[in-house]
Amino acid sequence: MKPENLDQPGRLLFLPHGGGPLPLLGDPGHRQLVDFLQSVPQQLGNPSAIVVISAHWEADMATVTSGKTPELLFDYYGFPEESYQIQYPCPGSPEIAGKMVHLLQQHGVQARLDAQRGFDHGLFVPLKIMFPAASIPCVQLSLVHSLDPELHIKTGKALKSLRQENILFVGSGFSFHNMKAFFASGKGEDEKNIAFDDWLIETCTNDRFSAQEREARLIHWRDAPYADYCHPREEHLLPLHVCTGLSESPATLVFNGEILGKKASAFLW
């Protein structure tokens, strides 16, 4: 029987997933993020499946998990023992994974399936808060080692037709990701963080930009104020580029709060 919601357009969400498993451990520096993750599903409807683009998986080409029951990858270190006992037994979706690889290859993006890889914390940490029942099939899409922003926008564009199958795409990264800076404070530090965050909000949400202008700004994101400070390496930003490629319109700012003392944003399309 065909699900009633199959033909609803899927939403796009770029979110900060926090520091390792800390959002699941009651860490006070993640309280605002947890509140957001608990509330945002009200805006997402009932997705038929979820595709997560995680900052914590890079491969030499776009790679898609195709296992039926992927295990969890506890890809973090030095946390309490309970951090390694977390469960999120959502099913995979070999069918959707196959469609994704076909579309990517059809649009000139090198892609392959990986039936062995599990789900990393870029998937299970936010989804355990957002969809605790773990009943929605999930697939994970890698970044590409080159970290080419234009390629990641192209990757999103190639997958755009899947939105018509009521698939929720989640770009799981961080609008600010300077590990040393999370443990530093001061007026200068905060001004850099806020200046880049303001630029990112304007880029993603301001309807005065055409789609081409928005893409150009994100391709040349290192021209933004304090970009290198906020992202010494860009893997936590690039899930946003995939979401931008998938999008048809400007985003809506749905979170602008503090995580570990730094300003961070989330966007919904």
DAKATA-V371653 format. One record per residue. RES is the residue in one small letter. PSI is psi in whole degrees, -180 to 180 (999 if undefined). BURIAL is 1 if it has 9 or more other C-alpha atoms within 8 Angstrom, else 0. D_LAST is the distance of its C-alpha to the last C-alpha in whole Angstrom. Layout:
res->RES psi->PSI burial->BURIAL d_last->D_LAST
res->RES psi->PSI burial->BURIAL d_last->D_LAST
//
This chain:
res->m psi->133 burial->0 d_last->29
res->k psi->127 burial->0 d_last->25
res->p psi->143 burial->0 d_last->23
res->e psi->-31 burial->0 d_last->22
res->n psi->12 burial->1 d_last->18
res->l psi->-36 burial->1 d_last->18
res->d psi->8 burial->0 d_last->17
res->q psi->138 burial->0 d_last->14
res->p psi->133 burial->1 d_last->11
res->g psi->152 burial->1 d_last->9
res->r psi->164 burial->1 d_last->6
res->l psi->135 burial->1 d_last->5
res->l psi->122 burial->1 d_last->7
res->f psi->126 burial->1 d_last->9
res->l psi->155 burial->1 d_last->12
res->p psi->130 burial->1 d_last->15
res->h psi->2 burial->1 d_last->18
res->g psi->-172 burial->1 d_last->21
res->g psi->106 burial->0 d_last->24
res->g psi->-134 burial->1 d_last->26
res->p psi->5 burial->1 d_last->26
res->l psi->-35 burial->1 d_last->27
res->p psi->-24 burial->1 d_last->24
res->l psi->-3 burial->0 d_last->26
res->l psi->11 burial->0 d_last->29
res->g psi->21 burial->0 d_last->29
res->d psi->127 burial->1 d_last->29
res->p psi->-26 burial->0 d_last->29
res->g psi->-6 burial->1 d_last->27
res->h psi->11 burial->1 d_last->24
res->r psi->-46 burial->1 d_last->24
res->q psi->-40 burial->1 d_last->21
res->l psi->-46 burial->1 d_last->19
res->v psi->-43 burial->1 d_last->20
res->d psi->-42 burial->0 d_last->20
res->f psi->-48 burial->1 d_last->16
res->l psi->-31 burial->1 d_last->16
res->q psi->-30 burial->1 d_last->18
res->s psi->-29 burial->0 d_last->16
res->v psi->-28 burial->1 d_last->12
res->p psi->-23 burial->1 d_last->13
res->q psi->-23 burial->0 d_last->14
res->q psi->1 burial->0 d_last->10
res->l psi->-4 burial->1 d_last->10
res->g psi->-149 burial->0 d_last->13
res->n psi->84 burial->0 d_last->15
res->p psi->145 burial->1 d_last->14
res->s psi->-27 burial->1 d_last->17
res->a psi->166 burial->1 d_last->17
res->i psi->129 burial->1 d_last->15
res->v psi->123 burial->1 d_last->15
res->v psi->126 burial->1 d_last->15
res->i psi->107 burial->1 d_last->15
res->s psi->138 burial->1 d_last->18
res->a psi->-12 burial->1 d_last->19
res->h psi->20 burial->1 d_last->23
res->w psi->118 burial->1 d_last->23
res->e psi->142 burial->1 d_last->25
res->a psi->171 burial->1 d_last->27
res->d psi->-12 burial->0 d_last->28
res->m psi->168 burial->1 d_last->26
res->a psi->122 burial->1 d_last->23
res->t psi->139 burial->1 d_last->24
res->v psi->131 burial->1 d_last->23
res->t psi->133 burial->1 d_last->24
res->s psi->12 burial->1 d_last->26
res->g psi->152 burial->1 d_last->28
res->k psi->-34 burial->0 d_last->28
res->t psi->73 burial->0 d_last->29
res->p psi->142 burial->1 d_last->28
res->e psi->171 burial->0 d_last->29
res->l psi->142 burial->1 d_last->28
res->l psi->115 burial->0 d_last->29
res->f psi->76 burial->0 d_last->30
res->d psi->53 burial->0 d_last->29
res->y psi->163 burial->0 d_last->30
res->y psi->146 burial->0 d_last->33
res->g psi->18 burial->0 d_last->36
res->f psi->167 burial->0 d_last->34
res->p psi->156 burial->0 d_last->36
res->e psi->-35 burial->0 d_last->37
res->e psi->-22 burial->0 d_last->34
res->s psi->-22 burial->1 d_last->32
res->y psi->10 burial->0 d_last->33
res->q psi->4 burial->0 d_last->33
res->i psi->141 burial->0 d_last->30
res->q psi->139 burial->0 d_last->29
res->y psi->81 burial->1 d_last->26
res->p psi->49 burial->0 d_last->27
res->c psi->149 burial->1 d_last->24
res->p psi->157 burial->1 d_last->25
res->g psi->-174 burial->1 d_last->24
res->s psi->88 burial->1 d_last->23
res->p psi->-32 burial->1 d_last->26
res->e psi->-49 burial->0 d_last->25
res->i psi->-39 burial->0 d_last->21
res->a psi->-43 burial->1 d_last->22
res->g psi->-42 burial->1 d_last->25
res->k psi->-41 burial->0 d_last->22
res->m psi->-48 burial->1 d_last->20
res->v psi->-41 burial->1 d_last->23
res->h psi->-47 burial->0 d_last->24
res->l psi->-43 burial->1 d_last->21
res->l psi->-48 burial->1 d_last->21
res->q psi->-38 burial->1 d_last->25
res->q psi->-30 burial->0 d_last->25
res->h psi->18 burial->0 d_last->23
res->g psi->19 burial->0 d_last->25
res->v psi->120 burial->1 d_last->23
res->q psi->134 burial->0 d_last->26
res->a psi->156 burial->1 d_last->25
res->r psi->165 burial->1 d_last->27
res->l psi->153 burial->1 d_last->27
res->d psi->106 burial->1 d_last->28
res->a psi->-7 burial->0 d_last->30
res->q psi->-29 burial->0 d_last->31
res->r psi->141 burial->1 d_last->29
res->g psi->-172 burial->1 d_last->27
res->f psi->127 burial->1 d_last->24
res->d psi->180 burial->1 d_last->24
res->h psi->-14 burial->1 d_last->23
res->g psi->-21 burial->1 d_last->20
res->l psi->-56 burial->1 d_last->19
res->f psi->-25 burial->1 d_last->22
res->v psi->-56 burial->1 d_last->21
res->p psi->-38 burial->1 d_last->18
res->l psi->-29 burial->1 d_last->18
res->k psi->-30 burial->1 d_last->21
res->i psi->-41 burial->1 d_last->20
res->m psi->-45 burial->1 d_last->17
res->f psi->72 burial->1 d_last->19
res->p psi->-19 burial->0 d_last->22
res->a psi->-18 burial->0 d_last->24
res->a psi->36 burial->1 d_last->23
res->s psi->-11 burial->0 d_last->23
res->i psi->129 burial->1 d_last->20
res->p psi->139 burial->1 d_last->21
res->c psi->148 burial->1 d_last->19
res->v psi->145 burial->1 d_last->20
res->q psi->138 burial->1 d_last->19
res->l psi->133 burial->1 d_last->19
res->s psi->162 burial->1 d_last->21
res->l psi->171 burial->1 d_last->21
res->v psi->137 burial->1 d_last->23
res->h psi->-34 burial->0 d_last->26
res->s psi->-24 burial->0 d_last->26
res->l psi->34 burial->1 d_last->23
res->d psi->116 burial->0 d_last->23
res->p psi->-36 burial->1 d_last->19
res->e psi->-39 burial->0 d_last->20
res->l psi->-38 burial->0 d_last->20
res->h psi->-31 burial->1 d_last->17
res->i psi->-43 burial->1 d_last->15
res->k psi->-38 burial->1 d_last->17
res->t psi->-46 burial->1 d_last->17
res->g psi->-44 burial->1 d_last->13
res->k psi->-38 burial->1 d_last->14
res->a psi->-27 burial->1 d_last->17
res->l psi->3 burial->1 d_last->15
res->k psi->-36 burial->1 d_last->13
res->s psi->-23 burial->0 d_last->15
res->l psi->-18 burial->1 d_last->15
res->r psi->-26 burial->1 d_last->11
res->q psi->-5 burial->1 d_last->14
res->e psi->20 burial->1 d_last->16
res->n psi->39 burial->1 d_last->13
res->i psi->129 burial->1 d_last->13
res->l psi->124 burial->1 d_last->10
res->f psi->127 burial->1 d_last->10
res->v psi->116 burial->1 d_last->11
res->g psi->108 burial->1 d_last->11
res->s psi->101 burial->1 d_last->14
res->g psi->-123 burial->1 d_last->16
res->f psi->131 burial->1 d_last->17
res->s psi->-15 burial->1 d_last->16
res->f psi->128 burial->1 d_last->20
res->h psi->78 burial->1 d_last->22
res->n psi->102 burial->1 d_last->26
res->m psi->-41 burial->0 d_last->28
res->k psi->-38 burial->0 d_last->31
res->a psi->-24 burial->0 d_last->29
res->f psi->-24 burial->1 d_last->28
res->f psi->13 burial->0 d_last->32
res->a psi->153 burial->0 d_last->33
res->s psi->167 burial->0 d_last->32
res->g psi->160 burial->0 d_last->34
res->k psi->-45 burial->0 d_last->33
res->g psi->-41 burial->0 d_last->32
res->e psi->-47 burial->1 d_last->30
res->d psi->-38 burial->1 d_last->28
res->e psi->-39 burial->0 d_last->28
res->k psi->-47 burial->1 d_last->26
res->n psi->-49 burial->1 d_last->24
res->i psi->-39 burial->1 d_last->22
res->a psi->-44 burial->1 d_last->23
res->f psi->-41 burial->1 d_last->21
res->d psi->-41 burial->1 d_last->18
res->d psi->-41 burial->0 d_last->18
res->w psi->-42 burial->1 d_last->18
res->l psi->-42 burial->1 d_last->15
res->i psi->-46 burial->1 d_last->13
res->e psi->-44 burial->0 d_last->15
res->t psi->-44 burial->1 d_last->14
res->c psi->-28 burial->1 d_last->10
res->t psi->-19 burial->1 d_last->10
res->n psi->121 burial->1 d_last->13
res->d psi->2 burial->0 d_last->13
res->r psi->-15 burial->0 d_last->16
res->f psi->136 burial->1 d_last->15
res->s psi->167 burial->0 d_last->15
res->a psi->-39 burial->0 d_last->13
res->q psi->-40 burial->0 d_last->17
res->e psi->-40 burial->0 d_last->17
res->r psi->-45 burial->1 d_last->14
res->e psi->-41 burial->1 d_last->15
res->a psi->-41 burial->0 d_last->19
res->r psi->-41 burial->1 d_last->18
res->l psi->-33 burial->1 d_last->16
res->i psi->-39 burial->0 d_last->19
res->h psi->40 burial->0 d_last->22
res->w psi->-23 burial->0 d_last->20
res->r psi->-10 burial->0 d_last->24
res->d psi->-9 burial->0 d_last->24
res->a psi->157 burial->1 d_last->22
res->p psi->126 burial->1 d_last->25
res->y psi->31 burial->1 d_last->26
res->a psi->-45 burial->1 d_last->24
res->d psi->-29 burial->0 d_last->26
res->y psi->-44 burial->0 d_last->27
res->c psi->-27 burial->1 d_last->24
res->h psi->79 burial->1 d_last->23
res->p psi->-33 burial->1 d_last->27
res->r psi->142 burial->0 d_last->25
res->e psi->9 burial->0 d_last->22
res->e psi->-27 burial->1 d_last->21
res->h psi->-11 burial->1 d_last->19
res->l psi->-32 burial->1 d_last->17
res->l psi->-27 burial->1 d_last->16
res->p psi->-27 burial->1 d_last->14
res->l psi->-36 burial->1 d_last->11
res->h psi->-39 burial->1 d_last->13
res->v psi->-44 burial->1 d_last->12
res->c psi->-40 burial->1 d_last->9
res->t psi->-42 burial->1 d_last->9
res->g psi->-34 burial->1 d_last->11
res->l psi->-18 burial->1 d_last->9
res->s psi->162 burial->1 d_last->7
res->e psi->-6 burial->0 d_last->8
res->s psi->172 burial->0 d_last->7
res->p psi->156 burial->1 d_last->7
res->a psi->167 burial->1 d_last->5
res->t psi->134 burial->1 d_last->6
res->l psi->118 burial->1 d_last->9
res->v psi->-8 burial->0 d_last->10
res->f psi->132 burial->1 d_last->13
res->n psi->84 burial->1 d_last->16
res->g psi->-165 burial->1 d_last->19
res->e psi->137 burial->1 d_last->22
res->i psi->121 burial->1 d_last->22
res->l psi->36 burial->0 d_last->26
res->g psi->3 burial->0 d_last->26
res->k psi->145 burial->1 d_last->24
res->k psi->135 burial->1 d_last->21
res->a psi->153 burial->1 d_last->17
res->s psi->156 burial->1 d_last->14
res->a psi->149 burial->1 d_last->10
res->f psi->144 burial->1 d_last->7
res->l psi->137 burial->1 d_last->4
res->w psi->999 burial->1 d_last->0
//
